[in-house]
Amino acid sequence: MKLSSVGELALLEHIRKSFPAKTKNILTGIGDDAAVIKASDKSLLATTDMMMEGIHFDLKFVTPYQVGYKLVVVNVSDIYAMGGRPAFMLLDMAVNKNEDMKFIDMLFSGIKDALNRYTIYLVGGDVSASMSGTALSATMLGYAKKIIRRSGARAGDRIYVSGCLGDSACGLEMLKRIGRPVPVRYGVSYSGSRGSRKKLKINLPWNTAGPILRRHLLPEARDPGDFMRCATSMIDISDGLLMDLTRLCDESRVGARIYLEKIPISPALTKAASYLGISPVQSALSGGEDYELLFTAPAGEKVKAIYIGDVLKLNRVIVDRAGKEKPFSSEGYSHFHE
Amino acid sequence: MKLSSVGELALLEHIRKSFPAKTKNILTGIGDDAAVIKASDKSLLATTDMMMEGIHFDLKFVTPYQVGYKLVVVNVSDIYAMGGRPAFMLLDMAVNKNEDMKFIDMLFSGIKDALNRYTIYLVGGDVSASMSGTALSATMLGYAKKIIRRSGARAGDRIYVSGCLGDSACGLEMLKRIGRPVPVRYGVSYSGSRGSRKKLKINLPWNTAGPILRRHLLPEARDPGDFMRCATSMIDISDGLLMDLTRLCDESRVGARIYLEKIPISPALTKAASYLGISPVQSALSGGEDYELLFTAPAGEKVKAIYIGDVLKLNRVIVDRAGKEKPFSSEGYSHFHE
């Protein structure tokens, strides 16, 4: 059934029923002029991210479910990157009136799975028609006792990342070669049986291709819990390590030295990148959407994360495997040869 | 200069500088992963509204300044309608990359004037390209000690509105006849000198046309301060009196009797509607975007607002000038003749 024949009010009622707000902290959920949330003694965190069809996603390559899931995760990641806990979301959605209700249902299914995954309640939103493709905007509210800003890094701190980098960018490249959506969902392993693998048009075992595709299609946000005690600054890696490290350095007014050989690259990335003919190092340094946390902590601290370098006073350099230093910037790094 | 040659980062920096967040309640404003707001002992209010080009606005009839101003006001109105004070806003904006920076500057000028008008701080947002027209989404955060919901009306309460209805719908009709934007701005009276009036292509004095156009182009949200003490339920009139009264009745599970002769209609609307050949009563009952408050209060209370009817147990009726009752619904009212 087309959205135009369902109507705005019926759609709103459908959403309201699909997302019951059952927690004592929500005094009024969806359905009044504004949501009402009980006062908290913690600092309030608020962040927002858009996803525009044709810019952030292309339905030739991703399912509506995956779009919905990712919309939630990118916002959760921003709350985590401040040291906070996500709690409530507001959702704005503009969809072409000729779009099918099935599309909306799949989109909401992804949103719902991600909200449940991170224990977040939908408390409000707006739906509208759009003149062309789908426009999505989510605002995430959360709380924090201790805030970790981008600006807290000090010379002498060590630099850490929470996990492997470059998988997502490689997954995007793989997806472009496959040329159609791969239906991975949260909590359901897409088995990649022989038939499906054949259809994927890539000659890689599923235990290599699967995790790489999943990192791109269904990213997860990293809970900073383990690092909260000691982190001095933090950012999530959404636009690539070098870009986001530059942002952190800019805000902290410091430099950085990172070691190429310490950048964590997954075995799956090494294999998949080799098959696709792309550089795993380039993926790890400049590929976006990994949503790992990048943070700093004093040198003496024991940290359960991957040490990749040190905070300097001024210079921003990357040390290659031969021990040679080269400057880097948000655009990349100069004259670098592996 | 086109947006594509300015770039996303330069635009973000421009926005960050244009909206300094100078209040002790903002611990971190624009420029980190999320905004951080000091804890408050009041309930938190959150609401969001979208404005899509081609759906909510048409740049053939309105200026970018007016679009920006209205985006803020519609969200403020939702916070007011809960009995709250607006405080912080997040803004998502997707604009075609071929759009001129002048467009962005005008849009932000309207947003800024409205934020200043209501003492609201911009604390975060997201900018993106769009494949077609402009997509805007604003999330407003506010606080309230006492919440006025849609659901609190009780049989025997009286029904009030905060001001004249129908002006905005009439303004829209006038604007369509004029066929081009009318450059009214906040705090600046567009004088409508003889030359300008001539250009407007409507034969109405500016003291009639001006206020009507202004109600549509630069709406204001109504502060519920005077009604907070006694209001039992409240909603803002964004989709027309009958539609929003139906919503309030639905949420409160009550009926209503309103009197046609008590619906406040401005002298300017009477004149302008007559000139345009439209019904002022239809405008007042079904025209949207007036952003007046519709609320109920116990019969014994002294209320500084316009009494238009009473809350009933079940029936929803409108009484015409001859004293005859006719049922109404959100779609309008049946068999009604003036």
Interface residues (C-beta under 8 A of the other chain):
Chain A: L27 T28 G31 D32 D33 A34 A35 V36 I37 K38 A39 S40 D41 K42 S43 L44 L45 A46 T47 T48 D49 M50 M52 E53 G54 I55 H56 S77 D78 I79 A81 M82 G84 F88 L90 L91 D92 A94 V123 G124 G125 D126 S128 A129 S130 M131 S132 G133 A135 S137 T139 M140 L141 G142 A144 I147 R149 R150 S151 M234 I235 D236 E251
Chain B: L27 T28 G31 D32 D33 A34 A35 V36 I37 K38 A39 S40 D41 K42 S43 L44 L45 A46 T47 T48 D49 M50 M52 E53 G54 I55 H56 S77 D78 I79 A81 M82 G84 F88 L90 L91 D92 A94 V123 G124 G125 D126 S128 A129 S130 M131 S132 G133 A135 S137 T139 M140 L141 G142 A144 I147 R149 R150 S151 M234 I235 D236 E251
